[in-house]
Amino acid sequence: MTGLIVGLIAVVSGAVLLYRRGAYYGRIFAPAHFWEVYSTFMGLIEAEREAQRSGDELPRPGRAVTSAGLVLGVTYRSDGDDPALHISLSQQGRATTGAVANRFGFFLLSAVNGNKLSLDPFFTGSGVHHLVFKGALAPLAVNDFDTTFDAYRSSYRPLPFALRAFDHPESAQ
């Protein structure tokens, strides 16, 4: 009898865990959340452009957390010897899953795919996933949401993230 009760508790606990996980992924991969990520990305890009116009010397990553807990960081420098767009992706309060990093990484790649850029995707031991774009970034062209979302939905493929140590330029000071 005790074994039956323990087994029943395990089954119910597992069902609750699966339900919660399904609800979380249903929310994070909902079209409305992709719109929120796109809007957040555009806001961070505009903040970076404004920082450049005001003459800020060091890139300061803009950071935002979406309603579903996706943490998005953006550093964008279009001038100088080494122009780059650096996007970081992580999940607030949990390990960043490959599904989330790949899907939103490809989605953001679809947003900037009109530029002639090289992409260096990697993740660090902390689980943060990074997309570093280099190339012709002045001016950075960003597709509208509908174009971006359609490209993501029609041609999604996982990105080749590789594990790498990462030293942020600001940490070297």
N, C-alpha and C positions, 0 to 999 in steps of 0.2 A: 504494500500500500504506500509506504514512504517513497519507494522508487517511482511509483506512478505520479505522486504529487510533485516530486522533484522534476520528473520528465515534463509534466504539464507546465510547471513554472518556466522551465527552459524553453519550451515551445512558445509560450506566450511572450516571454522576454525577446526571443528571436523575432517574432512577428512584429512586436512594437519597434524594434531596432530597424527592421526592413521597411516598415511603414514610414518611420521618421526619415530614413535615408532617402527613400523614394520621394517623399514630400520635399526634402531639401533640394534634390537634383531636379525635380519638377519645377521648383521656383527658380533655381539658378540658371537653368537652360530654357526658361520661358522667353518668348519673343520680347515681352515687355522688359525683361532684364537685359537682353541684348541692346535694346534701345537706351536703357539707363547707362550701360557700359559705354556705348558710343557717345552719348551726351557728356558723360564724365570725362572721357578721353579728349573730346573736343574742348571742354573747359580747361583741362590741364595743358593742352597744347597752346591755347590762347594765353594762359597765364605765363607760360614759358616765352612766348613771343613778346609779351608785354615786358617781361624781365629783360629780354635782350634789347628792346627799344629803350629801356631806362638805363642801360649800360651796366647791368650787373656783370661782374667779371666771372664769378664761379657759378657753374650750373648748380642750382638747388632743386632737387627732385620735388615735383609736385606730387602729392599723394592724396588719394581719396578712397573711401570704403563705400561700396554699393549696399543697397538694402539687403542683398542676399549674402553679404560678407565677402565679396571679392575685393581684395586690396589691389589698387592700380597705382603704380608709380610711373611718372614720366619725367625724363630729362631730355631737353631738345636744344641743340646748338647748331645753327645753320652756318655760322661764320667761323673763321679761323682755319687752322691747318688740319683739324681733325673733326669735321662736322659729323654729328651723330644724333640719332634718335634712340633713346634707351627706354624701354618699357619693362616694368617688372610686374609680375602677377603672383599673388599669393591668396590664400584663404584665411580669413580672420579666425583665430581660435582653433585651427585644425591644420593638419598636414595638407599641403597643396597636392591634389590628385592630378595624375597625368591627364585624365579626361577634362578637367577644368582648364588646366594650363594649355593643353593642345587646342581645345575648342575656342577659347577666348584668344589665344595666341594667333590662331589662323584667322579668326574674325578680325582682329586688329591688323594683321597682315593684309587682309582684303581691303581694309580702309585706306591703306597707303600704297597699294600695289600699282598705282599709276606713276610712281616715281622710279627712277633708275637707281635702285639700292641693292646692296648686298645685305644678307641677313645672317647673323650669328646667334642662334638660339642655344641657351644653356640653362642649367639650374645649379644651385649651390647646395652645399651640405645642409643648409637651413631649410631647404625645400622651396625657396623662392625661385621662380622661373623668370628668365630674362630674354628679351628680344632686343638685340642691338643691330640697328640699321645704320649703314654708312653709305655715303655716295652723295649724289646731287640733292641736297636738302633745302636749297634756297631757290624759290620758295617751296615749302612742303605742300604738296597737293594731297588733299584728303577727299575720298569719295563721299557722296551723301549716304545717309543711312540705308536707303532702299537698295542702292547699288552694292553697298558693302554686305548687307544681309543676304541678298540674292547670290552674290559670289560665294559667300560662306556656305550657304545651303546647297548650292549646285556643285561645288568643287572641293568641299572639305577633305583634308587629309592630315594625318598627324604630322607635327613638326619634329625634326630630328634633334630634340633637346639632348645635350650631353652634360654629364657631371663635370663641374669645373670650380676651382677656387676663384674667388672674385674679390679684388681689392678696389673699393670705390675710390675715385680720385680725391675725394675730401678726407678719406681716412689716412692718407699718406702725409698729411700736414702735421 
